[in-house]
């Protein structure tokens, strides 16, 4: 990742090492064509799974 971010001049080497992992991925995603990013669909699936899990936990608490 360092080579990708620094060689494409998205960030300097010093900036790269001070970034949080999420910031590095934001830079990489910005470089990707929009068609390659499936984030909204993936996030909807994750949100649905989390919502279902929370509902199960709440149901289990109500039973006890």
N, C-alpha and C positions, 0 to 999 in steps of 0.2 A: 504494500500500500504506500509505503514511504516513497518508493521510486515513482509510482504512478502520480501521486499528488505533487511531489517536488519537481519531477521532470516536466510535467505539464504546466508548471508555474502557477498552480492553484494556490500554493502556499510555499513559503520559504521553509528550509529545513528546520530552523528554530521554531517557526510557527507550528509546524507539523507536530513536534514533540511536546508542545504545550496544549494541543487540542485534546478535547475529550473524544472518545471513540465515536460518539454520535455525530460530532462535528465533521470528522473525516468522512463518514458515510454520506453526510449531506453534500459534501463537495463532490464525491464520486457520483451520487445520484444526479446532481446537477449536470454532469458531463454526459450522462446516458441519454439516449433518445427516449422521448416520452413513451413510445410504444413498448419499450423494454421494461418499463417500470409498472409492476402490477400491484403496487402498494395499496391502493384503495380497496381492491378486491380482497387482498390478503388481510388487511386490517378489519374489514367487515367480518371475515371468517373468525378472526381472533376475538373480536368484540362479541360475536355470537357465542363462541365457546365460553368466554369469561362470564357472560350473562347467564348461560345455562348452568355453569358451575356454581355461581352465586345463588341461583334459585334452588339448586339441590342442597346447598349448605343451609339455606334458610329453612327449607322444608325439613331437614334433619333436625334443626334446632327446635322447630315447632313440635316435633314428635316427642322430643325428650322432655 
